[in-house]
Amino acid sequence: MRDRISAVTLEPAAVGIDSLYLSSFIDGAGIDWDQLDYEREKLRATPGKEFAEFVLGKERFGLKRGGRKPYSFILKNSAFELQLGRNIHPRCHAQFASELLWRAGLDAALRRFAAMWAGIGARETRPEVIARVDVAFDFAIGAPDFGVDDFVSIAAKDANWREHRKPQTFMFGRSNIVCRVYDKVAEIAQQSGKAWLFDIWGVREGVWRCEFQIRGERLKSAGIATIEQLRAHLPDLTRDLARRHTSLRVPNADSNRSRWPLHPMWTALLAAADKLITPPAHPPPHFHDGINYALERACASVLGDLKGIDALLSHRRPNDPLTLPQTLHWLSRKLARSHSPELWKADVMEKIRKRELQL
């Protein structure tokens, strides 16, 4: 393994949002749904034809022959992929292209998206909801001076890949949070073809990407649902994930890996998080703070369980089930028989500690 990367000179070659997925609650005005139906049926009846052209405002798209449930239509161009449904809400699920986000920036990309709908007279009936955002930090480091054992992560799932016995990708987590550290130049050559990144970096080799893919539930628990909340809270969320979810360390003699010092690349990542986005002049309140969001989800789960208990208790009176207060009264008497105050306190304190440690 080569000498450790210097903390003095290390800065990201690029920092930005690499992917953005959001649900848009447009009213559907101005969309020629009948024409979409007609063009799609023509496609299906024309073997070998892959798409039909379709225009929304000033944006020209290729309409694909299939949909993706629950959406009936997929439209794609160099800036956006839109999934559209006539009678569902939200009517549009949009993916912003990586090149658009890197070259134009988030603000310009959002203006272009809004201009498309304004051009056909459509309007939003409620604020958008962000489904996923990928944040990326690209470092020109040459060959990596770290391996899989240098990462500390709370993720239950992890994987790593090598090519010609050299490390190429480290991945931690799945579903709502995924951290990937990988050879971006190799990924461009073998998969994505995003050679335009070379212009952004100013180099053509030795660039490794540190990326967090963050999806709906984790965004909401951090107080992020809308674009304005993303502007306000994305840097803090990124730093939290880079400290608590997955971090890159420099091994030493300490048997506790979480006490190993941060790798210079990870220190630089944390320092660069504020460059991800331009914060709003007046930050909006959190959608939820973490505790309230968890409480709301727990209460919804408990309410569902209570309905199940009520259905069992009321099976002989299906047309006149117990009320919620009656079900709670029965449950309190039932639980009192096996409740131990000492055991309750010990178990709750253990759950508090687990939450604090993100276990």
N, C-alpha and C positions, 0 to 999 in steps of 0.2 A: 504494500500500500504506500502511495507517495506521501510527501510531506503534507501536513494539514494546510487547508486553505487559510490565507491570511484574513483576519477580521478587519484589518485596517483598510484594505483596498476593496473589499467585496461589497458591491452594490448590484441590484438587479439590472439586467439589460433591458427589461420591460416589466411593467406591472399593469394589470388590467383585468377587466371582466371578460372572460372568454366565451361564456354562454349565458343566455338569459331566456327563460321560458316563462310566459305569463298567460293568464286567462283574462280575456277582454270581454266585458259585458256590453257589447254594442247592441243597438236596437234592431240591426238588420236592414235598416232603410238604405236604399240605393243598391243593394246586392240583387242582381238578377238571378234569383234562385231557379227559375224555370230554364234559363239559359244554361246554368250550371248542370242541371239535370240532363238537358239535351246534349251538351257537349260530352258529358260522361258516358251517356248511352252510345253516342257515336264512337267514342274510344273503344268501348267494349265490343262494338260490332266491327272494329277495324283491326284485325290481327297485325302485329308488327308496329303499330303506331303507339308511341309511349306517352304522349301528352298532347293536350290541346291548349292553345293560347287563350288566356282570359285576362281581362283588364279590370283593375280596381283603382279608380282615380288615375294617377300618373304611373302606377305600378303595373308592369306587365308580368304575368305569371304563367307558369306551365301547370295546367290542371292534370293531376294523375288519374289513372283509371279507377283506382280503388280508394276507399276511405280507411279510417282507423277509429274503431268504436270508442266513444259514442258519436263520433263525427262522420258526416257523410262525404265530405270533400277535402282533398288535400291540394293546396296551391303552393308552388315553390318558385322563388327566384333567387338572385344572388344575395338578397338582403334578408328575406324572411321565408319561413315555412309556416303557412296558415292551415289549421284544421278548422273547418266550418260546419256548423249544424243549424238547420233552419228553425227547428222547434225545441231547442235545448238551451239551457243557460248554464254557464256562459256560452255564447254563440261562437266564440273564436278562442282557440288555443294557439298561441304564437311562439315560434322559436326565432330569436334574432341570430343572424349569421355571425360567426366568429370574426370574419374579416371586417364586417361592418362595424362591430364593436371596437376592434383594435384600431382600425384606420380612422373612423369618424368619431368615435367616442360615444359614450352612453347618451349624452344629451342630444347629439345630432341624430342618433339612431331613433330615439323616442320621438323627436320632431318629425322625422320621416314617416314613422308609423302613424302618428296622429294626422299628418297631412293626407295620408292615403284614405283614412276614413272620412276626413272633412271633405275630400274631393268628390265623394259620392253622396254626401249628405247624411252619413251615419253619425250617431253620437253615442257616447257611453251613458248607460243608465245607472252605473255605480262604479266606484274605483276598481281598477284592475287588481288581480291577486297574483302574486309571484309564486310560481310553482317550483322553480329551480334557478339557481345562479351558480356559476363556476368562477372562482377567482384564481388567478394565475400569477406566479412570480417566476420569471425566467432568468437564469444565472449562467453566464459564460464562464464555466469553471474548468473546461477541458475534461480530463478524466476524473471521476468522482473519488473522493478520499474516504468514503463511508460505505458500509454494508448494511444488510438487513438487521443485524444485531445492534446497530447504533441507534435504531429508532425505539422510542418508548411510546406505546399506544394503548388506549383502553379498548380498541376495536377487538371484537371477538373473531372476526375474519380478517385474514391477511394473505397476501400472495406476493411472490417476486419472480421475475423472469430474467434469464440471462441469454445472451447470444454470443457464440464462440467463447464461452466461459467468462464473458464479461457482463457485469450487471447492466440491466437496461431499464427495468421497471420495478418499483416497490409500491405496493398498494395496501391500504389499511381501511377496513370498514366496508359497509354496503348500505343499501337503502338510503336513509336520510342524510348520512355523512360518509363521504369517501375521500380519503387523502391519497393522492398519487404523486410520487416523485419519479421522474422518468427522463430518459434521453430523448428530448424533443426533436433533435435533428434526425435520429433514427426513425422516430414515429412519422415525421414528414416524408422521409424517403420510402417507408414501407407501407404507410397507411393513408394519412390524411392529405398529402400533397400540398400542404400550406406553405409553399415556397416564399410567399409574400412576407412571411415572418422574418426572413433573412434581411429584408430592407429595414424592418423595425429594429432588429437587434444590431445591425451593422457588422455582423459576423455570420459565418456559414458553418461553423462546427463547434463542438464542445459545449452546447447549450443544454442545460437540464432545467426542467420545469417542476416547480412545486405547486400543486393544484389542490384546492378543496372544492368538491362538488357538494352543494348544500341544497337539500330538497325541502318540500313544503312544511312538514311537521317541525323540523329543526329551525326553519326560518320563523315560523309562528311563535315557537317557544322563546325565540330571541327578540320578539316584538316586531317582526317584519312581515307585513302582508302587502303593502303598497310600495310604489316606486319611491315616494317621499320618505317612507320609513326605511327603505333600503339605503337611500342617501345618508340618512342620519345614523344608522346602526350597523352597516356592513363592516366597517373597519374594526369595531369592537368585537363583533361576532367572529371575524377572522382571527383576531388575536386570541380570543378565548379558545377557539378550536386548535390553534397552533400551540397553545400551552397545555390544554387539558386533554384533547382528543389524541393528537399525534404530534410528536416533536422529535427532532434529530439532535442527538447528543454526541459529546466527545467522551469516550469511555475513560474511566480512571479506576483506581483501586477500590472505590466505594462499592459495597455489595448492593446498595440500593440504587438501581439504575435511574430512578426518577430524580436523584440528586446529582447525576452527572451534569456538567456544564453544557449549555446549549452550543451546538455547532455554529460557527460563524455564519453559515448560510441561513440558519434559522433565526439568528439574531438580526440579520439583515432583513429577513422576511417580516419579522415583527415591526421593525422600524419603518418599513415601507408600506404598511397596511393603510395608512391614511392617503396614499396616492391612488388607491383603488377607485375613488369616487369623489366628486365635488359635494361637500356637505351643504345642506340647505341653510339659508340665513336664519330661519326659525324652525328648528327641528320639531317634528310632530311628536306627540306622545307615543309610547310603545303600544302596539296592538294589544299585547298583554305583557306583564312582566312574567318571568319564568315560573314563579310560584302560583300566581293566579291562573296561568294557562294550564299547569299541571292539575290544579284543583278542579277547574272546569271539566277537564277530561275525566278525572276520577269520579266526579259527581255524575256525569253522564253515564259512566259505566255502572255505578251503583244503582242509578235509576233503572237501567235495563235489567239488572239482577233482581231488583225489587218487583218489577213486572213479572219476571219469571216465577218468583216465589208466590206472588199473588195468583198467577194462573194455576199453580199446583194446589194452593189452599182453596181456590174457588172452583175446583173441577166439578163439584156436585151442584154448583149454582152458576153455570156459564153466562146466564143473562143478568146476573146481579153480583158481579165480583166485589171483593173487599175494596174499600177505599184505601188511599195511601196511608192516612193516619191509622186505620185498622191494621194494615200490614206492618207498619212500623211498631205498633203496640205488640203484635204477636212476636215480631222479631226481637224486640228488646227483652221480652220474657224468655225467649228461646236462648239468646246469647248469654243472659245472666247465669244460666245453669253451668256454663263452662268457662266463664270469664274469671281470670285471675288478675287483680290489679298489679301485682308485682311482675308477672310475666308480660302483661300489657306494656308497662313502663319500659322494661328491658328491651322488648321487641321494637317499640317505637323509637327508642334511643339508637338502636342498631340501624334502623332504616334511615334515621337522620344522618348518622355518620356515613352510611353508604352514599347518600345523596351528595353530601359535602365532598366526598372523594370521587364522585362521578363513577361509581361502581355499578 
